[in-house]
Amino acid sequence: MDTYLITLLSDQQPRRMRVIENILTNRHTVTTLFWGLRYGILNWLGSDRQLVRADFDGQLRQMQDDGLLQLDNQFILLTSQGKAAQAQFLSQHYQPRFTSDYLNYQVNAAWPRLMFASQVISEFSYENAKYAPISFEDHELRYVKRWFAANKSAAIIQDFKDELTGFLGTLSETEATFMTELLVGHDGPGLSIDQLTGQLKLPSIDGEIMANDLIVGLMQYADQQTTLLKQLFADLHLESPMSHSGYVTYQLFVANHSIAQIEQQRFLKLSTVREHLLEAAIFDGPQFPYQRLLTAEQLADFDAQYAGNIDDWQVQNVSGDKNLDFFNFRLFQIMRSTSHE
């Protein structure tokens, strides 16, 4: 089956099909995020927001018909044949290598901004002030114009080229060609992804994956190594992959506000504040201040009760009445899932 979906499946861990779908389409429920964490696919959150359920289900049915997976009560498990197909797929298709930063950037805006910036620099190098900018959102056009005006000098042409070349030097020849041929310049509008996959003899489904991966790699590189590119992407570096409301709650919490205080200040229900904190724990991992919410006694009770595969833990197995409710149970699961011990 020629689809990246096969890379999100396992032959050892049964995975809920709707969790995978929700991860791809960017559904920020705590259940989706938690199981995305457990499946190791959280970095794919929002990677296919236009995904239609009928298409998603159709891909799974085809894989089932081909003997690649078993589907039992909404749980997916790769067969031995599916595991072999997965390995074959991985050997024949582009493998993203910047996934650790996928949730740290506003990826959708990055390519249009880079393409317009390359056009502006190229036209400036030809001393051409009369050209039609490639059509993107007004916000992006204004941002790049401000960026160019703030850095405009004779040196900007070579500096921009040097910074971009520095990143291209970290890529394979195919990746570097793919990236540069997408860019807009004085002499041409740049190739489309479809044109490039054909020209470079790449599988057609690799194009979007490669484009997204490389632009994240460039933003990661820019943060650490450059000036112009860092400024170009400055506002695309997200404060957090959390929902905005969840992020506000978490900032209050790390500033030592209690849950009760947050409820009052933000006019939120207790359940909502707790959901925000669980979301924060999922994304913040070992840095989350678990000790603020789980006492030493509670941790001891949980450790005595639970061992083995975290996927199999059930909250109803908690014994006694020691305030070990579902919130604490899920928080403990997250803590153990993200621990580096």
ZAPABA-727636 format. One record per atom (N, C-alpha, C): x negated, y negated, z negated; residue in one letter. Coordinates in steps of 0.02 Angstrom, whole numbers, plus 50000, padded with zeros to 5 digits. Example, Ala and Ser with C-alpha at 12.3 -4.5 7.8 and 13.67 -1.06 7.14 Angstrom:
2
493405028449610A
493855022549610A
493405016549610A
493585011249646S
493165005349643S
493554999849606S
***
This chain:
341
499575006050000M
500005000050000M
499564993850000M
499634989550049D
499194983850058D
499464977750021D
499414977849955T
499654972249914T
499244971749851T
499104965449831Y
498714964349769Y
499094966749708Y
499734968049714L
500124970449657L
499824976749628L
499524980749670I
499254987149645I
498684985949595I
498354980149598T
497804978749552T
498054976949482T
498704975649475L
498994973749411L
499294979749374L
499204985649402L
499504991749373L
498954996149343L
499175000949303S
498715005349268S
498945012549272S
498465017149271D
498645024249268D
498635026849196D
498465022349148Q
498425024349078Q
498945020849035Q
499135014949054Q
499575010749014Q
500225009449052Q
500785012349031P
501425010749063P
501565003349056P
501765000049111R
501864992849110R
502564991049133R
502874986449096R
503554984349112R
503564980449178R
503974982549225M
503984979249289M
504204971949284M
504684970449240R
504914963549235R
504404959049202R
503984961749159V
503444957749130V
502964955549185V
502774960249228I
502324958549283I
502644953349329I
503274954349345E
503624949449386E
503634942549352E
503784942449288N
503824936149252N
503144932649246N
502614936549240I
501944933649240I
501814930149307I
501954933549361L
501814930749427L
502224924449440L
502844924349415T
503284918649429T
503264913249375T
502824914149325N
502694908949274N
503264908149224N
503534913649200R
504044913249148R
503714913549079R
503764907949043H
503394907148980H
503794909448920H
504024915548918T
504314918048856T
503774921548816T
503854921748750V
503354924848708V
503274932248726V
503824935548740T
503784942648759T
503374943548822T
503504939548873T
503114940048935T
502374938548922T
502234933348885L
501534931448872L
501184936748831L
501524939548781F
501204944648739F
501034950748780F
501514953148820W
501364959248859W
500894957748916W
500894951648942G
500384949748990G
499684950148960G
499634948048897L
499004948648860L
498814955948852L
499294960048832R
499154967148822R
498954970648887R
499234968548942Y
499084971649007Y
498454968849038Y
498174963549009G
497574960549038G
497704956749102G
498314954249112I
498484950749174I
498724943549161I
498584940949102L
498834934349084L
498564928949130L
497964929849157N
497674924849201N
498044924149267N
498484928949282W
498884928549343W
499534924749333W
499614921749274L
500224918149258L
500354912649309L
500944912849341G
501134907749389G
500774908149456G
500464913849471S
500084914349533S
500514915449595S
501154917249584D
501604918249641D
502304915749622D
502364909149615R
502974906149589R
503564906849637R
503414908049700Q
503954908649750Q
504174915949759Q
503914920449719L
504074927449725L
504824928749718L
505104932449764V
505804934249763V
505874941249733V
506334942149687R
506404948649653R
506514954349702R
506914953249753A
507044958549802A
506394960849836A
505944956049850D
505304957849881D
504864961549832D
504854959149770F
504454962449718F
504684969649708F
505334970449700D
505614977149689D
505494981549751D
505534978449810G
505424982249871G
504714984949875G
504224980949854Q
503524983249854Q
503444989249807Q
503754988749749L
503704994349701L
504045000649727L
504614999849759R
504965005749787R
504545009049841R
504215004849882Q
503795007649935Q
503205011449905Q
502915008649853M
502355012049820M
502585018549787M
503195018449760Q
503475024549731Q
503595029749785Q
503875027649841D
504005032249897D
503345035149924D
502815031349920D
502165033649945D
501795037949894D
502105038949836G
501805043149785G
501265039749745G
501255033049745L
500725029349711L
500895027749639L
501535027849621L
501725026149552L
502345029949531L
502425030449466Q
503025033049436Q
503395027249404Q
504035027049412L
504445021749384L
504975024949339L
504905023849274D
505345027049226D
505625021849178D
506275020449183N
506595015749138N
506245008949137N
506085006449197Q
505764999849206Q
505024999849189Q
504735005549173F
504025005949158F
503665008949219F
503095005949236I
502705008149294I
502065011449270I
501895017049301L
501255020449287L
500975023049353L
500355021249368L
500045023749429L
499945031349425L
500055034749480T
499895041749485T
499155042449501T
498895048549502S
498195049549521S
498085047149593S
498575048149635Q
498535045649703Q
498535037949704Q
498935035049659G
498955027749654G
498305024949628G
497995028449580K
497345026249554K
496825026249610K
496835031449651A
496365031749707A
496505026149757A
497145024749769A
497325019249815A
497115012549787A
497165011849722Q
496945005649689Q
496195004649699Q
495815009949687A
495085009549696A
494905007849768A
495265010949815Q
495145009549886Q
495315002249902Q
495864999749875F
496064992849886F
495524988049861F
495274989449801L
494774985049770L
494134984949812L
493984990449846S
493374990749886S
493444987349954S
494064986049974Q
494184983450042Q
494434976250042Q
494594973449983H
494894966749981H
494494962149935H
494604955749945Y
494254950649906Y
494434951449832Y
493924951349790Q
494044951849718Q
493904945149684Q
494424941849659P
494334935449625P
493824935949569P
493414930849563R
492894931049511R
492904925049464R
493394920749473F
493444914949429F
494104915149389F
494374921049380T
495034921749348T
495044919249276T
494474919349243S
494464917149173S
494664909849165S
494644906049219D
494824898949215D
495474897349251D
495834902249274Y
496444900949312Y
496954896749272Y
496984897849207L
497484894449167L
497244887549142L
496634885749160N
496354879449135N
496434873649183N
496684875049243Y
496724869749293Y
497404869649328Y
497584863849353Q
498174863049394Q
497964864549466Q
497974870949484V
497664873249545V
498014870649607V
498674870149606N
499054868349666N
498854861549695N
498654857049652A
498474850249675A
497754849649697A
497344854549682A
496624853849693A
496424853949766A
496694858649805W
496504859049875W
496704852849914W
497334850449909P
497514844349945P
497054838449927P
496874837949863R
496454832449842R
495754833049872R
495474839149871L
494814840149900L
494814838749975L
495334841050009M
495374840050082M
495414832650100M
495804828850062F
495854821650076F
495194818250060F
494884820250004A
494234817249986A
493714818550040A
493704824550067S
493224826050120S
493364821950182S
494004820750196Q
494184816550254Q
493944809350243Q
494074806750184V
493874799850168V
493114799050174V
492744803750146I
492014803350149I
491764803950221I
492054808650258S
491854809650327S
491974803450370S
492564800550363E
492724794550402E
492284788650381E
492134788250317F
491684782950293F
490994783650323F
490764789850331S
490104791050360S
490074788950433S
490644788950466Y
490684786650535Y
490904779250540Y
490934776050483E
491144768950479E
491824767850513E
492254772750504N
492924772450534N
493434770950479N
493724765050482A
494224763150432A
494934763850458A
495004765650521K
495674766250551K
495804773550568K
496104776950521Y
496284784050532Y
496904785650491Y
497254790650513A
497864792750477A
497674797950425A
497794796450363P
497624801350311P
498064807550318P
497764813250303I
498174819350303I
498744818450254I
499304821250271S
499924819750234S
499974823950171S
499914820750114F
500024823950050F
500444819250006F
500584821349946E
500994817249901E
500654810549887E
501074805449879D
500814798649868D
500354798349808D
500524802149756H
500104802149695H
499394804349712H
499324809549752E
498664812049769E
498294807149814E
498644804049860L
498334799049903L
498064793249862L
498474790849815R
498264785249773R
497664787149729R
497684793249702Y
497144795549658Y
496484795649695Y
496484798549756V
495854799049794V
495614792149816V
496074787749834K
495884780949853K
495544777349795K
495824778149734R
495514775049675R
494824778149662R
494794784749668W
494154788249658W
493624785649706W
493814784949770F
493344782549820F
493134775349807F
493614771149791A
493464764149778A
492984763449718A
493074767549668A
492654767149608A
491944769449621A
491844773549672N
491184776449685N
490894774349752N
491234769949787K
491034768049855K
490344764849856K
489904767949894S
489224765349905S
488924769449961S
488354767349986A
488014771150039A
487824778150015A
487724778749949A
487484785149923A
488034790449917A
488654788249919I
489204793049907I
489224798549958I
489024797150020I
489054802250073I
488594808050056I
487964806450042Q
487484811750026Q
487624814949959Q
487834810949910D
487974813649844D
488554818749847D
489074816949884F
489644821449891F
489424827949925F
489034827149978K
488794833050014K
488354837449968K
487914834349930D
487464838149887D
487844841949833D
488344838649803E
488734841949751E
489124847949779E
489434846849836L
489814852349867L
489344857949889L
488774856149918T
488294861149940T
488024865149881T
487954861749824G
487714865349765G
488174871149747G
488824869949750F
489294875349736F
489284880549792F
489284878349853L
489284883049910L
488684887749906L
488134885349877G
487544889449870G
487624895249822G
488144894949781T
488274900449734T
488724905749765T
488964904549826L
489444909049858L
489114913449910L
489474918449931S
489254922549987S
489324918350051S
489024920650105E
489074917050169E
489804916550192E
490174922150184T
490874922150204T
491284917250163T
491184917250097E
491544912650053E
491394905450069E
490744903950080A
490544897050094A
490844894750161A
490844899050210T
491134897350275T
491884896150268T
492204900650232F
492924900050220F
493094893250190F
492714891250140M
492864885050104M
492734878950148M
492164878750182T
491994872850221T
492454872050282T
492664877550311E
493084877150371E
493794874850355E
493984875050293L
494644872450273L
494644864850267L
494054861950259L
494014854750244L
494154850450306L
494424844650292V
494594839850345V
494014835050355V
493854833550418G
493314828850433G
493484824350491G
493004820250509H
493104815450563H
493254819050629H
492924824750639D
492984828250703D
493544833450706D
493894834550652G
494414839550654G
494814840050590G
495414842950595P
495854843350537P
495714849350492P
495224853350508G
495104859450468G
495544865150492G
495314871150482L
495704876950502L
496214878750449L
496724882250469S
497214884850421S
496944891350391S
497244893450336I
497034899650304I
497144905550352I
497694905550387D
497824910950434D
497304911150490D
497114905250515Q
496604904950566Q
495934907650540Q
495774905850479L
495134907950450L
495094915450437L
495634918250411T
495614925550398T
495524929250464T
495824926750517G
495724929950582G
495014928950608G
494754922950602Q
494084921450626Q
493544925350589Q
493644925950523L
493154929450481L
493294936950474L
493824939150509K
494014946250507K
494154948650436K
494524944450399L
494724946150332L
495444948750333L
495624953150287P
496324955150282P
496764948950269P
497324948550303S
497734942550299S
497954940850228S
498064946050187I
498294944750119I
497744941850074I
497114942050097D
496564939550056D
496514931950058D
496814928750109G
496704921650119G
496904917250061G
497534917750039E
497784913649984E
497414915249919E
497274921649908I
496914923649847I
496224920549846I
495864920849903M
495194918049907M
495214910449899M
495694907149932A
495734899849928A
495844897649856A
496314900749821N
496444898949751N
495834900349707N
495514905949718D
494944907849677D
494364902949686D
494214901349748L
493644896949762L
493754889849736L
494364887349740I
494474880549715I
494424880349639I
494624885749605V
494524886049533V
493774886349518V
493404890349558G
492684890649549G
492354883949558G
492594880049607L
492314873349619L
492464868749560L
493074868949534M
493234864649478M
492834866549416M
492734873049406Q
492324875449351Q
491604872849359Q
491344873449419Y
490664871049433Y
490624863449423Y
491124859849448A
491124852549443A
491114850249370A
491474853749327D
491484851849256D
490784852049226D
490374856549251Q
489724857749219Q
489134854549256Q
489214853449322Q
488624851849362Q
488644845249400Q
489224842049408T
489274836549455T
489574830249424T
489564824949463T
489864818649442T
490474816949485T
490354816349551L
490904814449595L
491474819449594L
491304825849600L
491824831049601L
492164831549533L
491784830649481K
492084830849413K
492594825349406K
492434819349431Q
492914813849429Q
493514815149474Q
493394818349531L
493924819749579L
494454824249548L
494234829049507F
494704833949478F
494864832649405F
494664826849380A
494684825549308A
495374826849277A
495904824349308D
496564825049278D
496894831749293D
496544836149329L
496824842749344L
496584847949293L
496164845849246H
495954850349192H
496484850149138H
496834855649128L
497394855749081L
497154855849009L
497524852348966E
497364852548895E
497474859648868E
497974862948895S
498144869648871S
498604872948922S
498574879648929P
499064883048971P
499744883748938P
499794881548876M
500434881848841M
500954877248872M
501584878448856S
502104873748873S
501964867248836S
502194861548863H
502044855148832H
502314854848760H
502934857048751S
503224856848684S
502844861348636S
502644867248659G
502254871648618G
501584868648599G
501274865248646Y
500624862048634Y
500694856548580Y
501224852648584V
501334847348534V
501414850448464V
501804855848460T
501894859348397T
501224861748370T
500824864748413Y
500194867648392Y
499704862248368Y
499704856548401Q
499264851048379Q
499454848648309Q
500094848448295L
500304846648227L
500094851948177L
500154858248198F
499974863748153F
499224863648136F
498804862748186V
498074862648172V
497874856448134V
498314851448134A
498194845448094A
498464846348023A
498594852648005N
498804854647937N
499514852747919N
499944851647967H
500654850947953H
500944857847943H
501384858547895S
501704864947882S
502254866147933S
502494872347936I
503034873947982I
503654869847964I
503794869147901A
504374865247880A
504304857847901A
503714855147894Q
503594848247915Q
503694847447990Q
503454852348028I
503524851948101I
504254852348121I
504624856748087E
505344857148100E
505674850248092E
505514846848037Q
505824840448022Q
505594835048071Q
504944834848084Q
504674829548127Q
504914830248199Q
504974836448223R
505124837448294R
505854839448304R
506244839848250F
506954841748255F
507034848448291F
506634853248270L
506644859948301L
506884865148251L
507154870448277K
507344876148235K
506714879848214K
506774883448158L
506214887548135L
506004892548188L
506484895648221S
506334900648272S
505934897648329S
506074891448347T
505714888148401T
504994886648382T
504904884148322V
504224882748298V
503814889148296V
504124894548273R
503764900948271R
503594903348341R
504034902548388E
503884904448457E
503294900448484E
503284894048469H
502724889848490H
502064892348460H
502074894248398L
501464896548365L
501234903348391L
501704907548408L
501514913948439L
501204912748507L
501494908148545E
501214906348611E
500504903748602E
500404899448552A
499744896748539A
499244902148521A
499454906948480A
499004912348461A
498804916548522A
499274917748567I
499124921548627I
498594918048669I
498654911548677F
498184907948720F
497534906048684F
497574904948619D
496984902748582D
496584908448553D
496884914348551G
496514920348531G
496184919848463G
495534921548460P
495174921648395P
495134914848362P
495234909448400Q
495184902748371Q
495814900748333Q
496354904448340F
496974902748306F
496884903848231F
497124899048189P
497044899648116P
497554904448085P
497454910848096Y
497914915948071Y
497994915747996Y
497454913847960Q
497474913847887Q
497974908947859Q
498184904147901R
498694899347879R
499384902647873R
499484908147908L
500144911247912L
500164918347884L
499604921847886L
499584928647860L
499134928947799L
499434930847743T
499054931247680T
498634937547680T
498154937747635A
497734943647627A
498154949747611A
498664948847570E
499104954447552E
499484957047613E
499734952447653Q
500094954447714Q
499634958147762Q
499034955647771L
498564959047815L
498404966047790L
498324966647725A
498184973247697A
498774978047709A
499374975547700D
499974979647713D
500004981847786D
499874977147831F
499894978847902F
499344983747920F
498744982647895D
498184987147911D
498314994247885D
498654994547828A
498815001147801A
499355004647842A
499785000647873Q
500355003347910Q
500195005047982Q
499745001148013Y
499655001748085Y
498945003648104Y
498895008148152A
498255010248180A
498395012848250A
497875013948288G
497975016748355G
498165011448406G
498505013648458N
498675009448515N
499185004048494N
498984997748501I
499424992148482I
500074992248522I
500054994648583D
500664995048624D
501214999148592D
501015003948550D
501495008648522D
501775006348454D
501525000948427W
501754998748362W
502484996448365W
502854998048314Q
503564996048309Q
503674992448243Q
504014986848246V
504104982748186V
504514986348134V
504974990748154Q
505404993948104Q
505024998948061Q
504385000148078N
503995004748036N
503725001447973N
503804994747969V
503564991247909V
503974993447849V
503634995247795S
503994997447735S
503974992047681S
504484992147638G
504504987347583G
504774980547605G
504914976447556D
505194969847569D
504684964547548D
504184963447591K
503644958847574K
503584953347626K
504164951447653N
504194946047703N
503794947647765N
503734953947781L
503374955947841L
503884956247898L
504124950547920D
504634950347971D
504314950648040D
504724950048093F
504474951048160F
503944945848179F
504034939648156F
503544934548171F
502854936448147F
502814938548084N
502164940648056N
501894946848092N
502344951448107F
502154957548142F
501854955948210F
502194951648249R
501944949948316R
501294946048310R
501244941648261L
500634937848251L
500044942548236L
500174947648196F
499664952548180F
499464956448243F
499944958248284Q
499784961648348Q
499334957248392Q
499504950848396I
499104946348437I
498394945748409I
498344945148343M
497694944548311M
497254950548327M
497534956448320R
497154962448334R
497004963148409R
497444960648451S
497344961048524S
496784956448548S
496694950848513T
496204945948536T
495564945948495T
495534950348445S
494944950648402S
494344953248442S
493764950148429H
493144952248462H
492754957248420H
493064959348365E
492714964048321E
492624970748356E
***
